[in-house]
């Protein structure tokens, strides 16, 4: 029996079949099976289709861009340095083969692509190739414009540094024969003798060809295909008389080191137009074109939950100056609705839901005092530096589902306290930074997190200095060092200030919920200051509704010694931040009050956000 061609569109099926829902479902199944096997591979089994769709290629590029945009400055620079030095191989071979073949235009170019092959296949950072994938993130508003420029500048600085080192080696060593040195000078002068606008447009086409390598390389399934693509693409640069910016910079520095050219002249007359042309050609003619030829579902396939994960316009334009500059791989946290805006939100970032149940219980104790409190449990998953490339859309959904399953147990814990609960999962290279981003976007009133061997920030990477993040808090922060948490007897050292106010709020909550006994400690410099210290502590206790607490004034002037002595009779110590902030010192590993690490009882560090002046932000004080 001859079946109708299943590749026909819906409009080609007979009306009787389009009108039958059951038959329509059957035909949809047939079309789906055939669609998966159009390349010739079976619709089921171990064999897979032999090429990726445009959506799949775009998703792979976004995954690669995720790795690049989240790389640290050091690794970016040195990867760019290696790539820049590898360009020296291209210049070396082009000159050497030109010398050997009498500058034959075709034969001279045969080994030109070798340096680029090392770079592309080796995964080094070259401005015109590996830096274009982040443009896809930026277009999707998954990375900010400042983050893109930061990435470009670091890679370009690395490329130019590597190219300059290579040019110096070729100039001042005997790598080139006298004849080859003469040819090298002639080749380098060619760019300077080309008019500015001719350089620019030649570089635009070079950018088009070279950046197109990115798309085709990620569409390839095997190394041989990639080698062929890279070789043919870069062979077209010298054959077409085009210009690549890193090669042009290396040629410029070769002339500079030979004393034949001033640096500024070479940069403005040769390197600058090539840089602009490569950039515009790569972005406008490749990345944007390929972006718009993918399906409308590209964002959903590139990031978990699609458009809900985009940066705001302000974040996209100004990055971390106004919020965040990067959207993590998975972030299921949602912005509270207007109806939830009046609730008291307590956020608890946790790395392992199975082992941090006591932290969650403590959060519930603090939240139970508020009738409209919401405990938001955020499972922070720190990914390795090279882990994003293998995360397909299905894998990301599976990670989120597994995380929610792990959070089920702690959700039950929260329910036992009669407190509303929300859960979400964040998978990111910047786990520490995401704590601040999620707290800010979900309008958290308080963040409670753990402090110990497995700090969430211990292996995390952040775009901004961690100290700067910790000195710009989005809300109140509590850091708990759980050493067998017992809230029966609480010691609260205080010298006044907003952070001590937060400590007092926590102490009052524990007194009301757990019946905790509170002791207040104030340290003065000498016995002559005792009366003044007692007066301060009495007034402070009254102002903070802790008049029934035990008041202890120590006149030894030794804060750490006093805390250690009094903590021996208590089960929990609550310490407010000092002027520089506790979080910043925890991150830097320079906590002034070393005694807090030596105490046997649990310690709770409290810090309240304060506005910092421009002078304070610049000089850290």
Secondary structure as GFF3:
##gff-version 3
##sequence-region A 1 621
A	DSSP	three_ten_helix	10	12	.	.	.	ID=ss1
A	DSSP	alpha_helix	15	18	.	.	.	ID=ss2
A	DSSP	alpha_helix	21	35	.	.	.	ID=ss3
A	DSSP	alpha_helix	54	69	.	.	.	ID=ss4
A	DSSP	alpha_helix	73	100	.	.	.	ID=ss5
A	DSSP	three_ten_helix	107	109	.	.	.	ID=ss6
A	DSSP	alpha_helix	114	122	.	.	.	ID=ss7
A	DSSP	alpha_helix	133	139	.	.	.	ID=ss8
A	DSSP	alpha_helix	145	172	.	.	.	ID=ss9
A	DSSP	alpha_helix	178	193	.	.	.	ID=ss10
A	DSSP	alpha_helix	196	219	.	.	.	ID=ss11
A	DSSP	alpha_helix	223	239	.	.	.	ID=ss12
A	DSSP	alpha_helix	245	257	.	.	.	ID=ss13
A	DSSP	alpha_helix	263	266	.	.	.	ID=ss14
A	DSSP	pi_helix	267	271	.	.	.	ID=ss15
A	DSSP	alpha_helix	272	282	.	.	.	ID=ss16
A	DSSP	pi_helix	283	287	.	.	.	ID=ss17
A	DSSP	alpha_helix	288	292	.	.	.	ID=ss18
A	DSSP	alpha_helix	298	302	.	.	.	ID=ss19
A	DSSP	three_ten_helix	306	309	.	.	.	ID=ss20
A	DSSP	alpha_helix	313	318	.	.	.	ID=ss21
A	DSSP	three_ten_helix	319	321	.	.	.	ID=ss22
A	DSSP	beta_strand	330	331	.	.	.	ID=ss23
A	DSSP	three_ten_helix	338	340	.	.	.	ID=ss24
A	DSSP	beta_strand	344	350	.	.	.	ID=ss25
A	DSSP	alpha_helix	357	367	.	.	.	ID=ss26
A	DSSP	beta_strand	373	382	.	.	.	ID=ss27
A	DSSP	three_ten_helix	388	390	.	.	.	ID=ss28
A	DSSP	alpha_helix	393	416	.	.	.	ID=ss29
A	DSSP	beta_strand	420	428	.	.	.	ID=ss30
A	DSSP	alpha_helix	431	441	.	.	.	ID=ss31
A	DSSP	beta_strand	446	450	.	.	.	ID=ss32
A	DSSP	alpha_helix	466	470	.	.	.	ID=ss33
A	DSSP	beta_strand	476	481	.	.	.	ID=ss34
A	DSSP	beta_strand	489	493	.	.	.	ID=ss35
A	DSSP	alpha_helix	498	514	.	.	.	ID=ss36
A	DSSP	beta_strand	517	523	.	.	.	ID=ss37
A	DSSP	three_ten_helix	527	529	.	.	.	ID=ss38
A	DSSP	alpha_helix	530	543	.	.	.	ID=ss39
A	DSSP	beta_strand	550	554	.	.	.	ID=ss40
A	DSSP	alpha_helix	559	567	.	.	.	ID=ss41
A	DSSP	beta_strand	572	576	.	.	.	ID=ss42
A	DSSP	alpha_helix	582	588	.	.	.	ID=ss43
A	DSSP	alpha_helix	595	598	.	.	.	ID=ss44
A	DSSP	beta_strand	602	607	.	.	.	ID=ss45
A	DSSP	alpha_helix	614	619	.	.	.	ID=ss46
###
